[in-house]
Amino acid sequence: MHYLLRIILAFLLLGLILFQTVVLPVPEGYKAVITHFGNPNRIAEEAGPYLKWPWPIDNAYTFDCRKKIYKTKLTQTLTRDKKSIILESYIIWRINNPLIFLQAVGSIPNAEDKLDGMVSSSKNNVLGDYDLNNLVSTNPSSLKIDEIENKILEAVKQKAKDNLGIEVETLGIRRLAYPEQNIEAIFKQMRAERDQYASKYRAEGRKEAAIIISETELEVSKLNADAKKESAKIKGEADREAAEIYANAHKKGREFYKFTKSLEAIEKMSDKNSVFILRTDQPPFDAIYGNKNNE
């Protein structure tokens, strides 16, 4: 009885071992390459169990084809204006063709080393067409980071797909630094840009102030002219009314006016010690004694 049980357990163990050697489970998000005597035979694209011959007849290489993020090494490069910068990039990638991937690199670390070299070479080529202020600037219109990232991605994408079986989906600049000897030049450039903005704003302020002053002076001149015009009009009207009043008064009391003026003249000409021998029929004494015309 014990002997039979041992035989059954041995067969079960052998079956389990045989099952594991002839059945290849491929998890979700993974792909596998099955080789027959070392030559690629099949590619398991979908998740599920696959039958194969046991090793060493068939061998299976399973790869995680889900998206991965890789941060490249810090690399130093030159811009078009000969400024040395240090860049760190990141890429989001996945295995697209497991057969090419197996033949080209065979493992994730090897693939990341290859990608790092591709990105570094592409950064050098692309950044040679751009100035430093396209990466760092206080002027938003000068920044071209998105354009630079897209050009590096275009340079890497097709090459990685054809040569490594890798699909590079996203590439971006993660960090930018400067060699110590370039920091002063960067600050100088930033100060120059700030000074340029300040000069622009000052010029616009002076222009706006000149416009406001000119408009104000024009308005003041207009108000003064209107005031003078109104003043002259009022004065003219007052002079006219005064003349009319004088004319009417003179017309109505001409004799009385002559009489009062004669009295004023006599008062100015005489005092208590004055002696005058004058004709009474001549002005101004005719006002006192009268004359024939007045009688």
C-alpha positions as CSV (number, residue, x, y, z in Angstrom):
1,M,0.0,0.0,0.0
2,H,2.8,2.4,0.9
3,Y,4.6,1.4,-2.2
4,L,1.6,2.2,-4.4
5,L,1.1,5.5,-2.7
6,R,4.8,6.4,-3.4
7,I,4.3,5.5,-7.1
8,I,1.2,7.7,-7.3
9,L,3.0,10.7,-5.7
10,A,6.0,10.2,-8.0
11,F,3.8,10.2,-11.0
12,L,2.0,13.4,-9.7
13,L,5.3,15.1,-9.1
14,L,6.6,14.0,-12.5
15,G,3.3,15.3,-14.1
16,L,3.6,18.6,-12.3
17,I,7.2,19.0,-13.4
18,L,6.3,18.0,-17.0
19,F,3.3,20.4,-16.9
20,Q,5.6,23.3,-15.9
21,T,8.1,22.4,-18.6
22,V,5.5,22.1,-21.5
23,V,3.0,24.8,-20.4
24,L,4.1,28.4,-20.6
25,P,1.9,30.9,-18.6
26,V,2.0,34.4,-20.0
27,P,0.6,37.0,-17.5
28,E,-1.4,40.1,-18.6
29,G,0.9,42.8,-19.9
30,Y,3.7,40.3,-20.8
31,K,4.8,38.8,-24.0
32,A,7.1,35.8,-24.7
33,V,9.4,34.5,-27.3
34,I,9.6,30.8,-27.7
35,T,12.7,29.4,-29.4
36,H,13.1,25.9,-30.9
37,F,16.7,24.6,-30.6
38,G,17.8,28.2,-30.1
39,N,15.9,29.7,-33.1
40,P,12.9,31.9,-32.5
41,N,9.8,29.9,-33.3
42,R,6.8,31.7,-31.9
43,I,5.8,34.9,-30.1
44,A,3.1,34.8,-27.5
45,E,1.4,38.2,-27.9
46,E,-1.6,37.6,-25.6
47,A,-2.0,36.6,-22.0
48,G,-2.7,32.9,-21.4
49,P,-1.1,29.4,-21.3
50,Y,1.0,28.2,-24.2
51,L,2.3,24.7,-25.0
52,K,5.9,24.1,-25.8
53,W,8.5,21.3,-25.8
54,P,10.4,20.9,-22.6
55,W,13.9,22.3,-22.3
56,P,16.4,22.0,-24.1
57,I,14.1,21.6,-27.1
58,D,12.2,24.8,-26.6
59,N,13.1,27.7,-24.4
60,A,10.9,30.7,-23.5
61,Y,11.8,34.3,-22.8
62,T,9.1,36.3,-21.1
63,F,9.2,40.1,-21.1
64,D,7.2,42.7,-19.2
65,C,5.7,44.9,-21.9
66,R,4.1,47.4,-19.6
67,K,5.1,51.1,-19.6
68,K,8.3,51.9,-17.8
69,I,9.9,55.2,-16.7
70,Y,13.6,55.6,-17.1
71,K,15.6,58.7,-15.9
72,T,18.7,59.2,-18.1
73,K,22.1,60.1,-16.7
74,L,23.2,63.6,-16.4
75,T,24.9,64.6,-19.7
76,Q,26.7,67.8,-20.5
77,T,26.2,69.4,-23.9
78,L,26.7,72.7,-25.8
79,T,24.0,75.0,-27.1
80,R,24.2,76.9,-30.3
81,D,25.6,80.0,-28.5
82,K,28.3,77.9,-27.0
83,K,26.9,77.6,-23.5
84,S,27.6,74.4,-21.6
85,I,24.6,72.9,-19.8
86,I,23.9,69.6,-18.0
87,L,20.6,67.9,-18.7
88,E,18.7,65.0,-17.1
89,S,15.9,63.6,-19.1
90,Y,13.2,61.0,-18.6
91,I,11.5,58.6,-21.0
92,I,8.4,56.5,-20.9
93,W,8.9,53.4,-22.9
94,R,7.6,49.8,-23.4
95,I,8.7,46.7,-25.3
96,N,6.9,46.8,-28.7
97,N,8.5,43.8,-30.5
98,P,9.8,41.2,-28.1
99,L,11.7,39.3,-30.8
100,I,13.8,42.3,-31.8
101,F,14.2,43.2,-28.2
102,L,15.5,39.7,-27.4
103,Q,18.0,39.8,-30.3
104,A,19.2,43.4,-29.7
105,V,19.5,43.7,-25.9
106,G,17.8,40.8,-24.2
107,S,17.2,42.5,-20.8
108,I,15.7,45.6,-19.3
109,P,19.1,47.0,-18.0
110,N,20.7,46.5,-21.4
111,A,17.8,48.3,-23.0
112,E,18.0,51.2,-20.7
113,D,21.7,51.6,-21.4
114,K,21.0,51.7,-25.1
115,L,18.2,54.2,-24.7
116,D,20.4,56.4,-22.5
117,G,23.0,56.5,-25.3
118,M,20.4,57.3,-28.0
119,V,18.9,60.1,-25.9
120,S,22.3,61.6,-25.1
121,S,23.4,61.6,-28.8
122,S,20.0,63.1,-29.9
123,K,20.2,65.8,-27.2
124,N,23.6,66.9,-28.5
125,N,22.4,67.1,-32.0
126,V,19.1,68.9,-31.3
127,L,20.5,71.4,-28.7
128,G,23.2,72.5,-31.2
129,D,20.4,74.2,-33.1
130,Y,19.1,76.2,-30.1
131,D,20.4,79.0,-27.8
132,L,20.5,78.9,-24.0
133,N,17.6,81.4,-23.8
134,N,15.4,78.8,-25.5
135,L,15.7,76.7,-22.4
136,V,16.0,79.4,-19.7
137,S,14.5,82.8,-20.1
138,T,12.2,85.3,-18.4
139,N,10.6,86.0,-21.8
140,P,8.0,83.3,-22.4
141,S,8.2,83.8,-26.2
142,S,11.8,82.8,-26.2
143,L,11.2,79.4,-24.5
144,K,11.1,76.4,-26.8
145,I,11.4,73.5,-24.4
146,D,8.4,71.6,-25.8
147,E,9.8,72.0,-29.3
148,I,13.2,70.7,-28.2
149,E,11.7,67.7,-26.3
150,N,9.6,66.8,-29.4
151,K,12.6,66.9,-31.7
152,I,14.7,64.7,-29.4
153,L,11.8,62.3,-29.1
154,E,11.4,62.2,-32.9
155,A,15.2,61.5,-33.3
156,V,15.0,58.6,-30.7
157,K,11.6,57.1,-31.4
158,Q,12.0,55.4,-34.8
159,K,15.6,54.3,-34.1
160,A,14.5,52.6,-30.8
161,K,11.6,50.9,-32.6
162,D,13.6,49.6,-35.5
163,N,16.8,48.7,-33.6
164,L,15.6,47.7,-30.1
165,G,12.0,46.7,-30.6
166,I,11.1,49.5,-28.1
167,E,8.3,52.1,-28.3
168,V,9.3,55.4,-26.8
169,E,6.1,57.2,-26.0
170,T,7.2,60.3,-24.0
171,L,10.5,62.1,-23.6
172,G,11.0,65.2,-21.4
173,I,13.7,67.3,-19.8
174,R,13.6,66.6,-16.1
175,R,16.3,68.8,-14.8
176,L,18.7,71.4,-16.1
177,A,21.9,72.5,-14.4
178,Y,25.0,74.5,-15.3
179,P,28.7,73.9,-14.8
180,E,30.0,76.2,-12.1
181,Q,31.9,78.4,-14.6
182,N,28.7,79.2,-16.5
183,I,26.6,80.3,-13.6
184,E,27.8,83.9,-13.7
185,A,27.1,84.1,-17.4
186,I,23.6,82.8,-16.8
187,F,22.9,85.4,-14.1
188,K,24.3,88.1,-16.4
189,Q,22.0,87.1,-19.2
190,M,19.0,87.0,-16.9
191,R,19.9,90.5,-15.6
192,A,20.2,91.7,-19.1
193,E,16.8,90.4,-20.0
194,R,15.3,92.0,-16.9
195,D,17.0,95.3,-17.8
196,Q,15.5,95.0,-21.2
197,Y,12.1,94.5,-19.8
198,A,12.6,97.4,-17.4
199,S,13.7,99.7,-20.2
200,K,10.7,98.7,-22.3
201,Y,8.3,99.4,-19.4
202,R,10.0,102.7,-18.6
203,A,9.7,103.8,-22.2
204,E,6.1,102.8,-22.3
205,G,5.5,104.7,-19.1
206,R,7.1,107.9,-20.4
207,K,5.1,107.6,-23.6
208,E,1.9,107.2,-21.7
209,A,2.8,110.1,-19.3
210,A,3.6,112.4,-22.3
211,I,0.2,111.5,-23.8
212,I,-1.6,112.2,-20.5
213,I,0.3,115.5,-20.1
214,S,-0.4,116.6,-23.7
215,E,-4.1,115.7,-23.3
216,T,-4.3,117.6,-20.0
217,E,-2.6,120.7,-21.4
218,L,-4.9,120.7,-24.4
219,E,-7.9,120.4,-22.1
220,V,-6.5,123.2,-19.9
221,S,-5.9,125.4,-23.0
222,K,-9.4,124.7,-24.2
223,L,-10.9,125.6,-20.7
224,N,-8.8,128.8,-20.6
225,A,-10.0,129.8,-24.1
226,D,-13.6,129.1,-23.2
227,A,-13.2,131.0,-19.9
228,K,-11.6,134.0,-21.7
229,K,-14.3,133.9,-24.4
230,E,-17.0,133.8,-21.7
231,S,-15.3,136.6,-19.7
232,A,-15.1,138.8,-22.8
233,K,-18.7,138.1,-23.6
234,I,-19.8,139.0,-20.0
235,K,-17.6,142.1,-19.9
236,G,-18.9,143.3,-23.3
237,E,-22.4,142.7,-22.1
238,A,-21.7,144.7,-18.9
239,D,-20.0,147.5,-20.8
240,R,-23.0,147.7,-23.1
241,E,-25.5,147.8,-20.3
242,A,-23.4,150.4,-18.4
243,A,-23.2,152.5,-21.6
244,E,-26.9,152.3,-22.0
245,I,-27.5,153.3,-18.4
246,Y,-25.1,156.3,-18.8
247,A,-26.7,157.3,-22.0
248,N,-30.2,157.0,-20.6
249,A,-29.2,158.9,-17.5
250,H,-27.5,161.6,-19.5
251,K,-30.4,161.9,-21.8
252,K,-33.0,162.2,-19.0
253,G,-31.0,164.6,-16.7
254,R,-28.7,166.6,-19.1
255,E,-29.3,170.0,-17.4
256,F,-29.0,168.5,-13.9
257,Y,-25.8,166.8,-14.9
258,K,-24.4,170.1,-16.2
259,F,-25.4,171.8,-13.0
260,T,-23.8,169.3,-10.7
261,K,-20.6,169.3,-12.7
262,S,-20.4,173.1,-12.6
263,L,-20.8,173.0,-8.8
264,E,-18.0,170.4,-8.6
265,A,-15.7,172.7,-10.7
266,I,-16.4,175.7,-8.5
267,E,-15.7,173.7,-5.3
268,K,-12.3,172.6,-6.7
269,M,-11.3,176.1,-7.9
270,S,-12.2,178.1,-4.7
271,D,-11.5,178.2,-1.0
272,K,-12.5,180.6,1.9
273,N,-9.8,183.2,0.9
274,S,-10.4,183.1,-2.8
275,V,-11.7,186.2,-4.6
276,F,-12.9,185.8,-8.2
277,I,-14.0,188.5,-10.5
278,L,-15.7,186.7,-13.4
279,R,-18.6,187.1,-15.5
280,T,-21.7,185.4,-14.2
281,D,-23.0,184.7,-17.7
282,Q,-20.1,182.3,-18.3
283,P,-19.6,178.7,-17.0
284,P,-19.2,177.7,-14.3
285,F,-20.7,180.6,-12.5
286,D,-23.8,180.8,-14.7
287,A,-24.9,177.8,-12.6
288,I,-25.2,180.0,-9.6
289,Y,-26.6,183.2,-11.1
290,G,-28.1,181.8,-14.2
291,N,-27.9,183.5,-17.5
292,K,-30.3,184.8,-20.1
293,N,-30.7,181.4,-21.7
294,N,-31.6,179.9,-18.3
295,E,-34.0,182.7,-17.4
